[in-house]
Amino acid sequence: MKFHVIVFLFMVCSVMAQAQMAQSSNAETCFDGSAVKVNGAMNIREAPTTSSDKTGTTERGTAFLVTDSQQGETYCWLQIELGWMARTGIVAPLNEPIADGSSTHQALVRNALGLLRREAPDSYLFVLQHITVVAMDCPEQVYSWVCTENPQAFLDLKYSGRTSERIIRIPARYEFNVNARERTLLFAQTMVHEACHFEQLENESVAFLRDPSRREPPCMKMALAMVQQVNPRSELVALIRRAIRRIRVNYTS
């Protein structure tokens, strides 16, 4: 008799587990973004329900990649690296920058963001927090020298200041002596570098920002660290290192 009871209980537990798995797999997704930023303390739980065990608490201002979502009875639940988190009013979506330019430019930006998300997620989240638009065209002739004569990426402070957008521009002729396979990584490191400058604008003094010998090396080193993380053998490693040395020589000697 005891044996039959045990077998029956085992079968019941098995059916319940399968039902829970089916319910979980059929749960409606509720978030189509790729990342969020938490503007306060949020509980992190083992499963997408408030009755689940708490595994930790977020810190204010922390950004997370979102790998899945499930609609619960009350909340939309977001799966992050540490567990599940309810999407409340203090959990804001982080959108990828808009690529404004030719189809080639848009593809490069899209591929660069994909590379960062896969290979350097911390850098990906950093870019999402500081850049809203990656544009190609120069709006006025005042920018002609950095778009045609000496193509380089730059912050569009004139236009960024008019809106809440944080715009960087990567001209169509912007390229170093790198092969086609490096173009995606080049765009990725450029976005990391320029995002660093936007962070400097928020935190550093005017004197710091006007001094290239102080302003440029930290952003170059941040971009270099990302490149080395993704591909230590990339020819961009040597190019960025030479650029750092030139900055030091040109502005400190």
SULSULPE-V373106 format. One record per run of one state. SS is the DSSP state (a for helix, b for strand, c for the rest). FROM is the first residue (numbers start at 1). TO is the last residue. If there is no record, write none. Layout:
SS | FROM | TO
SS | FROM | TO
This chain:
c | 1 | 1
a | 2 | 25
c | 26 | 34
b | 35 | 38
c | 39 | 42
b | 43 | 45
c | 46 | 53
b | 54 | 57
c | 58 | 61
b | 62 | 65
c | 66 | 67
b | 68 | 71
c | 72 | 75
b | 76 | 80
c | 81 | 82
b | 83 | 86
c | 87 | 90
b | 91 | 94
c | 95 | 97
b | 98 | 100
c | 101 | 102
a | 103 | 119
c | 120 | 120
a | 121 | 130
c | 131 | 132
b | 133 | 135
c | 136 | 140
a | 141 | 149
c | 150 | 153
b | 154 | 155
c | 156 | 156
a | 157 | 160
c | 161 | 166
b | 167 | 169
c | 170 | 179
a | 180 | 203
c | 204 | 205
a | 206 | 209
c | 210 | 211
a | 212 | 230
c | 231 | 234
a | 235 | 252
c | 253 | 253
